[in-house]
Amino acid sequence: MDLIIDATGRVEKCTVSSSSGSAILDAASCSLVQRRGRYTPATNSSGAPTQSMDKVTFRWSLPN
């Protein structure tokens, strides 16, 4: 997943870059990271918080 992180450290946008094969899991992953994901804001050259990007991978598995 490709994430856009806003200047407050919250996930502003999530885009699935490699599908799990399940649209439901892909949507659930983006929903979770947008609701609960928090980052330390990136800073620009003058030290002010700024927008940034990140890539994350989720691995869903069922217990045995």
mmCIF file of the N, C-alpha and C atoms, coordinates in Angstrom:
data_MODEL
# 
_entry.id   MODEL 
# 
loop_
_atom_site.group_PDB 
_atom_site.id 
_atom_site.type_symbol 
_atom_site.label_atom_id 
_atom_site.label_alt_id 
_atom_site.label_comp_id 
_atom_site.label_asym_id 
_atom_site.label_entity_id 
_atom_site.label_seq_id 
_atom_site.pdbx_PDB_ins_code 
_atom_site.Cartn_x 
_atom_site.Cartn_y 
_atom_site.Cartn_z 
_atom_site.occupancy 
_atom_site.B_iso_or_equiv 
_atom_site.pdbx_formal_charge 
_atom_site.auth_seq_id 
_atom_site.auth_comp_id 
_atom_site.auth_asym_id 
_atom_site.auth_atom_id 
_atom_site.pdbx_PDB_model_num 
ATOM 1   N N  . MET A 1 1  ? 0.823   -1.166  0.000  1.00 0.00 ? 1  MET A N  1 
ATOM 2   C CA . MET A 1 1  ? 0.000   0.000   0.000  1.00 0.00 ? 1  MET A CA 1 
ATOM 3   C C  . MET A 1 1  ? 0.871   1.234   0.000  1.00 0.00 ? 1  MET A C  1 
ATOM 4   N N  . ASP A 1 2  ? 0.424   2.194   -0.747 1.00 0.00 ? 2  ASP A N  1 
ATOM 5   C CA . ASP A 1 2  ? 1.095   3.485   -0.790 1.00 0.00 ? 2  ASP A CA 1 
ATOM 6   C C  . ASP A 1 2  ? 0.270   4.448   0.057  1.00 0.00 ? 2  ASP A C  1 
ATOM 7   N N  . LEU A 1 3  ? 0.936   5.100   0.994  1.00 0.00 ? 3  LEU A N  1 
ATOM 8   C CA . LEU A 1 3  ? 0.255   6.005   1.904  1.00 0.00 ? 3  LEU A CA 1 
ATOM 9   C C  . LEU A 1 3  ? 0.739   7.434   1.721  1.00 0.00 ? 3  LEU A C  1 
ATOM 10  N N  . ILE A 1 4  ? -0.171  8.371   1.853  1.00 0.00 ? 4  ILE A N  1 
ATOM 11  C CA . ILE A 1 4  ? 0.189   9.782   1.938  1.00 0.00 ? 4  ILE A CA 1 
ATOM 12  C C  . ILE A 1 4  ? -0.098  10.193  3.370  1.00 0.00 ? 4  ILE A C  1 
ATOM 13  N N  . ILE A 1 5  ? 0.928   10.706  4.028  1.00 0.00 ? 5  ILE A N  1 
ATOM 14  C CA . ILE A 1 5  ? 0.852   11.114  5.430  1.00 0.00 ? 5  ILE A CA 1 
ATOM 15  C C  . ILE A 1 5  ? 0.783   12.632  5.471  1.00 0.00 ? 5  ILE A C  1 
ATOM 16  N N  . ASP A 1 6  ? -0.211  13.173  6.195  1.00 0.00 ? 6  ASP A N  1 
ATOM 17  C CA . ASP A 1 6  ? -0.321  14.634  6.247  1.00 0.00 ? 6  ASP A CA 1 
ATOM 18  C C  . ASP A 1 6  ? 0.647   15.218  7.280  1.00 0.00 ? 6  ASP A C  1 
ATOM 19  N N  . ALA A 1 7  ? 0.666   16.518  7.382  1.00 0.00 ? 7  ALA A N  1 
ATOM 20  C CA . ALA A 1 7  ? 1.612   17.211  8.265  1.00 0.00 ? 7  ALA A CA 1 
ATOM 21  C C  . ALA A 1 7  ? 1.337   16.978  9.749  1.00 0.00 ? 7  ALA A C  1 
ATOM 22  N N  . THR A 1 8  ? 0.180   16.392  10.088 1.00 0.00 ? 8  THR A N  1 
ATOM 23  C CA . THR A 1 8  ? -0.105  16.071  11.490 1.00 0.00 ? 8  THR A CA 1 
ATOM 24  C C  . THR A 1 8  ? 0.271   14.631  11.831 1.00 0.00 ? 8  THR A C  1 
ATOM 25  N N  . GLY A 1 9  ? 0.681   13.848  10.822 1.00 0.00 ? 9  GLY A N  1 
ATOM 26  C CA . GLY A 1 9  ? 1.070   12.459  11.055 1.00 0.00 ? 9  GLY A CA 1 
ATOM 27  C C  . GLY A 1 9  ? -0.049  11.462  10.805 1.00 0.00 ? 9  GLY A C  1 
ATOM 28  N N  . ARG A 1 10 ? -1.184  11.931  10.321 1.00 0.00 ? 10 ARG A N  1 
ATOM 29  C CA . ARG A 1 10 ? -2.305  11.031  10.026 1.00 0.00 ? 10 ARG A CA 1 
ATOM 30  C C  . ARG A 1 10 ? -2.254  10.586  8.573  1.00 0.00 ? 10 ARG A C  1 
ATOM 31  N N  . VAL A 1 11 ? -2.752  9.379   8.317  1.00 0.00 ? 11 VAL A N  1 
ATOM 32  C CA . VAL A 1 11 ? -2.794  8.861   6.958  1.00 0.00 ? 11 VAL A CA 1 
ATOM 33  C C  . VAL A 1 11 ? -3.933  9.562   6.215  1.00 0.00 ? 11 VAL A C  1 
ATOM 34  N N  . GLU A 1 12 ? -3.562  10.315  5.206  1.00 0.00 ? 12 GLU A N  1 
ATOM 35  C CA . GLU A 1 12 ? -4.518  11.096  4.427  1.00 0.00 ? 12 GLU A CA 1 
ATOM 36  C C  . GLU A 1 12 ? -5.131  10.270  3.302  1.00 0.00 ? 12 GLU A C  1 
ATOM 37  N N  . LYS A 1 13 ? -4.303  9.412   2.685  1.00 0.00 ? 13 LYS A N  1 
ATOM 38  C CA . LYS A 1 13 ? -4.771  8.626   1.545  1.00 0.00 ? 13 LYS A CA 1 
ATOM 39  C C  . LYS A 1 13 ? -4.038  7.295   1.516  1.00 0.00 ? 13 LYS A C  1 
ATOM 40  N N  . CYS A 1 14 ? -4.770  6.254   1.138  1.00 0.00 ? 14 CYS A N  1 
ATOM 41  C CA . CYS A 1 14 ? -4.206  4.916   1.005  1.00 0.00 ? 14 CYS A CA 1 
ATOM 42  C C  . CYS A 1 14 ? -4.573  4.376   -0.364 1.00 0.00 ? 14 CYS A C  1 
ATOM 43  N N  . THR A 1 15 ? -3.584  3.855   -1.079 1.00 0.00 ? 15 THR A N  1 
ATOM 44  C CA . THR A 1 15 ? -3.803  3.260   -2.386 1.00 0.00 ? 15 THR A CA 1 
ATOM 45  C C  . THR A 1 15 ? -3.197  1.863   -2.377 1.00 0.00 ? 15 THR A C  1 
ATOM 46  N N  . VAL A 1 16 ? -3.974  0.882   -2.816 1.00 0.00 ? 16 VAL A N  1 
ATOM 47  C CA . VAL A 1 16 ? -3.467  -0.493  -2.891 1.00 0.00 ? 16 VAL A CA 1 
ATOM 48  C C  . VAL A 1 16 ? -2.557  -0.603  -4.107 1.00 0.00 ? 16 VAL A C  1 
ATOM 49  N N  . SER A 1 17 ? -1.288  -0.897  -3.857 1.00 0.00 ? 17 SER A N  1 
ATOM 50  C CA . SER A 1 17 ? -0.319  -1.010  -4.952 1.00 0.00 ? 17 SER A CA 1 
ATOM 51  C C  . SER A 1 17 ? -0.121  -2.456  -5.384 1.00 0.00 ? 17 SER A C  1 
ATOM 52  N N  . SER A 1 18 ? -0.435  -3.395  -4.501 1.00 0.00 ? 18 SER A N  1 
ATOM 53  C CA . SER A 1 18 ? -0.342  -4.819  -4.816 1.00 0.00 ? 18 SER A CA 1 
ATOM 54  C C  . SER A 1 18 ? -1.458  -5.521  -4.055 1.00 0.00 ? 18 SER A C  1 
ATOM 55  N N  . SER A 1 19 ? -2.437  -6.017  -4.773 1.00 0.00 ? 19 SER A N  1 
ATOM 56  C CA . SER A 1 19 ? -3.618  -6.595  -4.149 1.00 0.00 ? 19 SER A CA 1 
ATOM 57  C C  . SER A 1 19 ? -3.313  -7.907  -3.435 1.00 0.00 ? 19 SER A C  1 
ATOM 58  N N  . SER A 1 20 ? -4.061  -8.151  -2.382 1.00 0.00 ? 20 SER A N  1 
ATOM 59  C CA . SER A 1 20 ? -3.970  -9.421  -1.664 1.00 0.00 ? 20 SER A CA 1 
ATOM 60  C C  . SER A 1 20 ? -4.712  -10.516 -2.421 1.00 0.00 ? 20 SER A C  1 
ATOM 61  N N  . GLY A 1 21 ? -5.479  -10.106 -3.417 1.00 0.00 ? 21 GLY A N  1 
ATOM 62  C CA . GLY A 1 21 ? -6.324  -11.043 -4.140 1.00 0.00 ? 21 GLY A CA 1 
ATOM 63  C C  . GLY A 1 21 ? -7.767  -10.985 -3.650 1.00 0.00 ? 21 GLY A C  1 
ATOM 64  N N  . SER A 1 22 ? -7.979  -10.227 -2.582 1.00 0.00 ? 22 SER A N  1 
ATOM 65  C CA . SER A 1 22 ? -9.319  -10.062 -2.023 1.00 0.00 ? 22 SER A CA 1 
ATOM 66  C C  . SER A 1 22 ? -9.619  -8.573  -1.888 1.00 0.00 ? 22 SER A C  1 
ATOM 67  N N  . ALA A 1 23 ? -10.607 -8.117  -2.626 1.00 0.00 ? 23 ALA A N  1 
ATOM 68  C CA . ALA A 1 23 ? -10.980 -6.704  -2.550 1.00 0.00 ? 23 ALA A CA 1 
ATOM 69  C C  . ALA A 1 23 ? -11.433 -6.328  -1.148 1.00 0.00 ? 23 ALA A C  1 
ATOM 70  N N  . ILE A 1 24 ? -12.064 -7.256  -0.447 1.00 0.00 ? 24 ILE A N  1 
ATOM 71  C CA . ILE A 1 24 ? -12.528 -6.988  0.924  1.00 0.00 ? 24 ILE A CA 1 
ATOM 72  C C  . ILE A 1 24 ? -11.347 -6.769  1.860  1.00 0.00 ? 24 ILE A C  1 
ATOM 73  N N  . LEU A 1 25 ? -10.321 -7.611  1.772  1.00 0.00 ? 25 LEU A N  1 
ATOM 74  C CA . LEU A 1 25 ? -9.132  -7.440  2.628  1.00 0.00 ? 25 LEU A CA 1 
ATOM 75  C C  . LEU A 1 25 ? -8.365  -6.184  2.256  1.00 0.00 ? 25 LEU A C  1 
ATOM 76  N N  . ASP A 1 26 ? -8.269  -5.887  0.978  1.00 0.00 ? 26 ASP A N  1 
ATOM 77  C CA . ASP A 1 26 ? -7.587  -4.668  0.542  1.00 0.00 ? 26 ASP A CA 1 
ATOM 78  C C  . ASP A 1 26 ? -8.279  -3.440  1.125  1.00 0.00 ? 26 ASP A C  1 
ATOM 79  N N  . ALA A 1 27 ? -9.601  -3.396  1.014  1.00 0.00 ? 27 ALA A N  1 
ATOM 80  C CA . ALA A 1 27 ? -10.363 -2.263  1.541  1.00 0.00 ? 27 ALA A CA 1 
ATOM 81  C C  . ALA A 1 27 ? -10.260 -2.183  3.058  1.00 0.00 ? 27 ALA A C  1 
ATOM 82  N N  . ALA A 1 28 ? -10.306 -3.329  3.735  1.00 0.00 ? 28 ALA A N  1 
ATOM 83  C CA . ALA A 1 28 ? -10.200 -3.350  5.196  1.00 0.00 ? 28 ALA A CA 1 
ATOM 84  C C  . ALA A 1 28 ? -8.830  -2.847  5.654  1.00 0.00 ? 28 ALA A C  1 
ATOM 85  N N  . SER A 1 29 ? -7.793  -3.228  4.940  1.00 0.00 ? 29 SER A N  1 
ATOM 86  C CA . SER A 1 29 ? -6.438  -2.784  5.288  1.00 0.00 ? 29 SER A CA 1 
ATOM 87  C C  . SER A 1 29 ? -6.319  -1.269  5.179  1.00 0.00 ? 29 SER A C  1 
ATOM 88  N N  . CYS A 1 30 ? -6.801  -0.712  4.059  1.00 0.00 ? 30 CYS A N  1 
ATOM 89  C CA . CYS A 1 30 ? -6.748  0.743   3.886  1.00 0.00 ? 30 CYS A CA 1 
ATOM 90  C C  . CYS A 1 30 ? -7.596  1.442   4.949  1.00 0.00 ? 30 CYS A C  1 
ATOM 91  N N  . SER A 1 31 ? -8.761  0.915   5.216  1.00 0.00 ? 31 SER A N  1 
ATOM 92  C CA . SER A 1 31 ? -9.629  1.516   6.223  1.00 0.00 ? 31 SER A CA 1 
ATOM 93  C C  . SER A 1 31 ? -8.960  1.530   7.596  1.00 0.00 ? 31 SER A C  1 
ATOM 94  N N  . LEU A 1 32 ? -8.354  0.422   7.969  1.00 0.00 ? 32 LEU A N  1 
ATOM 95  C CA . LEU A 1 32 ? -7.681  0.339   9.269  1.00 0.00 ? 32 LEU A CA 1 
ATOM 96  C C  . LEU A 1 32 ? -6.527  1.329   9.384  1.00 0.00 ? 32 LEU A C  1 
ATOM 97  N N  . VAL A 1 33 ? -5.691  1.356   8.357  1.00 0.00 ? 33 VAL A N  1 
ATOM 98  C CA . VAL A 1 33 ? -4.523  2.239   8.434  1.00 0.00 ? 33 VAL A CA 1 
ATOM 99  C C  . VAL A 1 33 ? -4.943  3.708   8.409  1.00 0.00 ? 33 VAL A C  1 
ATOM 100 N N  . GLN A 1 34 ? -6.032  4.042   7.719  1.00 0.00 ? 34 GLN A N  1 
ATOM 101 C CA . GLN A 1 34 ? -6.482  5.430   7.714  1.00 0.00 ? 34 GLN A CA 1 
ATOM 102 C C  . GLN A 1 34 ? -7.120  5.824   9.046  1.00 0.00 ? 34 GLN A C  1 
ATOM 103 N N  . ARG A 1 35 ? -7.803  4.895   9.696  1.00 0.00 ? 35 ARG A N  1 
ATOM 104 C CA . ARG A 1 35 ? -8.423  5.212   10.985 1.00 0.00 ? 35 ARG A CA 1 
ATOM 105 C C  . ARG A 1 35 ? -7.430  5.205   12.141 1.00 0.00 ? 35 ARG A C  1 
ATOM 106 N N  . ARG A 1 36 ? -6.479  4.259   12.121 1.00 0.00 ? 36 ARG A N  1 
ATOM 107 C CA . ARG A 1 36 ? -5.646  4.055   13.298 1.00 0.00 ? 36 ARG A CA 1 
ATOM 108 C C  . ARG A 1 36 ? -4.175  4.382   13.126 1.00 0.00 ? 36 ARG A C  1 
ATOM 109 N N  . GLY A 1 37 ? -3.709  4.501   11.886 1.00 0.00 ? 37 GLY A N  1 
ATOM 110 C CA . GLY A 1 37 ? -2.290  4.750   11.633 1.00 0.00 ? 37 GLY A CA 1 
ATOM 111 C C  . GLY A 1 37 ? -1.869  6.149   12.065 1.00 0.00 ? 37 GLY A C  1 
ATOM 112 N N  . ARG A 1 38 ? -0.758  6.230   12.756 1.00 0.00 ? 38 ARG A N  1 
ATOM 113 C CA . ARG A 1 38 ? -0.198  7.510   13.188 1.00 0.00 ? 38 ARG A CA 1 
ATOM 114 C C  . ARG A 1 38 ? 1.305   7.485   12.940 1.00 0.00 ? 38 ARG A C  1 
ATOM 115 N N  . TYR A 1 39 ? 1.796   8.582   12.424 1.00 0.00 ? 39 TYR A N  1 
ATOM 116 C CA . TYR A 1 39 ? 3.217   8.742   12.131 1.00 0.00 ? 39 TYR A CA 1 
ATOM 117 C C  . TYR A 1 39 ? 3.747   9.975   12.831 1.00 0.00 ? 39 TYR A C  1 
ATOM 118 N N  . THR A 1 40 ? 5.033   9.996   13.058 1.00 0.00 ? 40 THR A N  1 
ATOM 119 C CA . THR A 1 40 ? 5.693   11.235  13.452 1.00 0.00 ? 40 THR A CA 1 
ATOM 120 C C  . THR A 1 40 ? 5.819   12.042  12.167 1.00 0.00 ? 40 THR A C  1 
ATOM 121 N N  . PRO A 1 41 ? 5.288   13.251  12.150 1.00 0.00 ? 41 PRO A N  1 
ATOM 122 C CA . PRO A 1 41 ? 5.307   14.024  10.897 1.00 0.00 ? 41 PRO A CA 1 
ATOM 123 C C  . PRO A 1 41 ? 6.719   14.234  10.357 1.00 0.00 ? 41 PRO A C  1 
ATOM 124 N N  . ALA A 1 42 ? 6.836   14.154  9.049  1.00 0.00 ? 42 ALA A N  1 
ATOM 125 C CA . ALA A 1 42 ? 8.100   14.507  8.396  1.00 0.00 ? 42 ALA A CA 1 
ATOM 126 C C  . ALA A 1 42 ? 8.275   16.020  8.512  1.00 0.00 ? 42 ALA A C  1 
ATOM 127 N N  . THR A 1 43 ? 9.498   16.473  8.371  1.00 0.00 ? 43 THR A N  1 
ATOM 128 C CA . THR A 1 43 ? 9.755   17.915  8.434  1.00 0.00 ? 43 THR A CA 1 
ATOM 129 C C  . THR A 1 43 ? 10.516  18.358  7.196  1.00 0.00 ? 43 THR A C  1 
ATOM 130 N N  . ASN A 1 44 ? 10.295  19.605  6.822  1.00 0.00 ? 44 ASN A N  1 
ATOM 131 C CA . ASN A 1 44 ? 11.020  20.152  5.681  1.00 0.00 ? 44 ASN A CA 1 
ATOM 132 C C  . ASN A 1 44 ? 12.362  20.718  6.143  1.00 0.00 ? 44 ASN A C  1 
ATOM 133 N N  . SER A 1 45 ? 13.087  21.368  5.264  1.00 0.00 ? 45 SER A N  1 
ATOM 134 C CA . SER A 1 45 ? 14.433  21.857  5.580  1.00 0.00 ? 45 SER A CA 1 
ATOM 135 C C  . SER A 1 45 ? 14.453  22.910  6.682  1.00 0.00 ? 45 SER A C  1 
ATOM 136 N N  . SER A 1 46 ? 13.333  23.589  6.904  1.00 0.00 ? 46 SER A N  1 
ATOM 137 C CA . SER A 1 46 ? 13.287  24.578  7.986  1.00 0.00 ? 46 SER A CA 1 
ATOM 138 C C  . SER A 1 46 ? 12.673  24.011  9.267  1.00 0.00 ? 46 SER A C  1 
ATOM 139 N N  . GLY A 1 47 ? 12.388  22.694  9.269  1.00 0.00 ? 47 GLY A N  1 
ATOM 140 C CA . GLY A 1 47 ? 11.893  22.042  10.473 1.00 0.00 ? 47 GLY A CA 1 
ATOM 141 C C  . GLY A 1 47 ? 10.381  22.047  10.639 1.00 0.00 ? 47 GLY A C  1 
ATOM 142 N N  . ALA A 1 48 ? 9.657   22.580  9.682  1.00 0.00 ? 48 ALA A N  1 
ATOM 143 C CA . ALA A 1 48 ? 8.195   22.615  9.765  1.00 0.00 ? 48 ALA A CA 1 
ATOM 144 C C  . ALA A 1 48 ? 7.609   21.269  9.313  1.00 0.00 ? 48 ALA A C  1 
ATOM 145 N N  . PRO A 1 49 ? 6.562   20.791  9.990  1.00 0.00 ? 49 PRO A N  1 
ATOM 146 C CA . PRO A 1 49 ? 5.920   19.535  9.572  1.00 0.00 ? 49 PRO A CA 1 
ATOM 147 C C  . PRO A 1 49 ? 5.419   19.643  8.129  1.00 0.00 ? 49 PRO A C  1 
ATOM 148 N N  . THR A 1 50 ? 5.547   18.531  7.411  1.00 0.00 ? 50 THR A N  1 
ATOM 149 C CA . THR A 1 50 ? 5.142   18.519  6.006  1.00 0.00 ? 50 THR A CA 1 
ATOM 150 C C  . THR A 1 50 ? 4.562   17.164  5.624  1.00 0.00 ? 50 THR A C  1 
ATOM 151 N N  . GLN A 1 51 ? 3.897   17.116  4.503  1.00 0.00 ? 51 GLN A N  1 
ATOM 152 C CA . GLN A 1 51 ? 3.325   15.883  3.983  1.00 0.00 ? 51 GLN A CA 1 
ATOM 153 C C  . GLN A 1 51 ? 4.443   14.935  3.559  1.00 0.00 ? 51 GLN A C  1 
ATOM 154 N N  . SER A 1 52 ? 4.203   13.627  3.686  1.00 0.00 ? 52 SER A N  1 
ATOM 155 C CA . SER A 1 52 ? 5.192   12.642  3.267  1.00 0.00 ? 52 SER A CA 1 
ATOM 156 C C  . SER A 1 52 ? 4.475   11.406  2.725  1.00 0.00 ? 52 SER A C  1 
ATOM 157 N N  . MET A 1 53 ? 5.272   10.440  2.295  1.00 0.00 ? 53 MET A N  1 
ATOM 158 C CA . MET A 1 53 ? 4.726   9.196   1.748  1.00 0.00 ? 53 MET A CA 1 
ATOM 159 C C  . MET A 1 53 ? 5.404   8.013   2.419  1.00 0.00 ? 53 MET A C  1 
ATOM 160 N N  . ASP A 1 54 ? 4.702   6.864   2.417  1.00 0.00 ? 54 ASP A N  1 
ATOM 161 C CA . ASP A 1 54 ? 5.262   5.627   2.952  1.00 0.00 ? 54 ASP A CA 1 
ATOM 162 C C  . ASP A 1 54 ? 4.654   4.463   2.184  1.00 0.00 ? 54 ASP A C  1 
ATOM 163 N N  . LYS A 1 55 ? 5.341   3.348   2.208  1.00 0.00 ? 55 LYS A N  1 
ATOM 164 C CA . LYS A 1 55 ? 4.835   2.100   1.636  1.00 0.00 ? 55 LYS A CA 1 
ATOM 165 C C  . LYS A 1 55 ? 4.757   1.103   2.777  1.00 0.00 ? 55 LYS A C  1 
ATOM 166 N N  . VAL A 1 56 ? 3.639   0.398   2.879  1.00 0.00 ? 56 VAL A N  1 
ATOM 167 C CA . VAL A 1 56 ? 3.492   -0.628  3.904  1.00 0.00 ? 56 VAL A CA 1 
ATOM 168 C C  . VAL A 1 56 ? 2.940   -1.902  3.272  1.00 0.00 ? 56 VAL A C  1 
ATOM 169 N N  . THR A 1 57 ? 3.211   -3.014  3.914  1.00 0.00 ? 57 THR A N  1 
ATOM 170 C CA . THR A 1 57 ? 2.709   -4.310  3.478  1.00 0.00 ? 57 THR A CA 1 
ATOM 171 C C  . THR A 1 57 ? 1.966   -4.950  4.635  1.00 0.00 ? 57 THR A C  1 
ATOM 172 N N  . PHE A 1 58 ? 0.780   -5.432  4.363  1.00 0.00 ? 58 PHE A N  1 
ATOM 173 C CA . PHE A 1 58 ? 0.020   -6.182  5.355  1.00 0.00 ? 58 PHE A CA 1 
ATOM 174 C C  . PHE A 1 58 ? 0.046   -7.646  4.958  1.00 0.00 ? 58 PHE A C  1 
ATOM 175 N N  . ARG A 1 59 ? 0.181   -8.517  5.945  1.00 0.00 ? 59 ARG A N  1 
ATOM 176 C CA . ARG A 1 59 ? 0.118   -9.942  5.689  1.00 0.00 ? 59 ARG A CA 1 
ATOM 177 C C  . ARG A 1 59 ? -1.004  -10.499 6.549  1.00 0.00 ? 59 ARG A C  1 
ATOM 178 N N  . TRP A 1 60 ? -2.078  -10.891 5.901  1.00 0.00 ? 60 TRP A N  1 
ATOM 179 C CA . TRP A 1 60 ? -3.221  -11.484 6.598  1.00 0.00 ? 60 TRP A CA 1 
ATOM 180 C C  . TRP A 1 60 ? -3.020  -12.994 6.626  1.00 0.00 ? 60 TRP A C  1 
ATOM 181 N N  . SER A 1 61 ? -3.312  -13.605 7.779  1.00 0.00 ? 61 SER A N  1 
ATOM 182 C CA . SER A 1 61 ? -3.228  -15.068 7.869  1.00 0.00 ? 61 SER A CA 1 
ATOM 183 C C  . SER A 1 61 ? -4.290  -15.570 8.832  1.00 0.00 ? 61 SER A C  1 
ATOM 184 N N  . LEU A 1 62 ? -4.711  -16.778 8.601  1.00 0.00 ? 62 LEU A N  1 
ATOM 185 C CA . LEU A 1 62 ? -5.690  -17.422 9.473  1.00 0.00 ? 62 LEU A CA 1 
ATOM 186 C C  . LEU A 1 62 ? -4.964  -18.340 10.445 1.00 0.00 ? 62 LEU A C  1 
ATOM 187 N N  . PRO A 1 63 ? -5.409  -18.369 11.699 1.00 0.00 ? 63 PRO A N  1 
ATOM 188 C CA . PRO A 1 63 ? -4.757  -19.278 12.659 1.00 0.00 ? 63 PRO A CA 1 
ATOM 189 C C  . PRO A 1 63 ? -5.006  -20.735 12.269 1.00 0.00 ? 63 PRO A C  1 
ATOM 190 N N  . ASN A 1 64 ? -4.063  -21.583 12.608 1.00 0.00 ? 64 ASN A N  1 
ATOM 191 C CA . ASN A 1 64 ? -4.201  -23.028 12.292 1.00 0.00 ? 64 ASN A CA 1 
ATOM 192 C C  . ASN A 1 64 ? -5.225  -23.686 13.152 1.00 0.00 ? 64 ASN A C  1 
# 
